[in-house]
Amino acid sequence: MKNNTPVKLKLFLGSLEPTKQVKPNENYWKLIGEKGRVIDCIENDNGRVLVLFEKNLDNFKLENHNPVKNSLWIKKSDLALDEYTLYLQQLEKEIFQRSSFMNNTKWFKIFTEITNHSIDTVNWKIKFLLSNNEINFRSIPNFNTKGFDDCSICPFLFKEIEWISINNQHEIDGQNSEKLKSDHFLTLRQFEKIRIILDGLGEFEYEITDYQLIIYGYR
């Protein structure tokens, strides 16, 4: 465990609650679940590392006399890695190395307009910046100004999106050619709507082929 490693308290003294009666100002079990970061990874004689908590320990009415305010010496076995904070750190590092074309405002405008125009999203795919997988995006879930908060693959932030692709060809089995042409025509009409929306909202990094439109968050 290195300095600045994001952690959260999973136990205190190896348990979820006091094993004997303790004073209110020494009930550090109240901090279980709270996040912080290691600021001194060299273990002391009791096998503890120094953790700086995100929250003000005075709000928990706990004793805190270390030179660094809001820090406590915690056993390493009582700590768990804060995986989401680590992920966000990796995300920011990757974003720094890329050319960015989008922000929260732009993504919010796009999804708002697409929702308002009731555009079909059956043939959409989404690619996240830190993943090699392409995920089918079959409906637009609830979203806010920073990302999506209600779908099978989220919550996730807009800044996690590397690109979104829209395919203008249906994959239909067992349908006659007339039906296929009809579906294809309707999709092309919506395909053109998306392009008009993008051009009307501002500057976006996107490209169009005969069968696909890709909106880039990063390249």
Secondary structure, DSSP 8 states (H G I E B T S, - for coil): --TT-EEEE--BTTBSS-SS---GGG-GGGGTT-EEEEEE-S--TTSEEEEEESS-GGGGT----SSSTTEEEEEGGGEEE-HHHHHHHHHHHHHHTS-B---HHHHHHHHHHHHHTT---TTEEEEETT---EEEE-S--EE-SSEEEESTT-SEEGGGEEEEEEE-S---SS--HHHHHHHHHHHHHHHHHHHHHHHHH----EEE-SSEEEEESB-
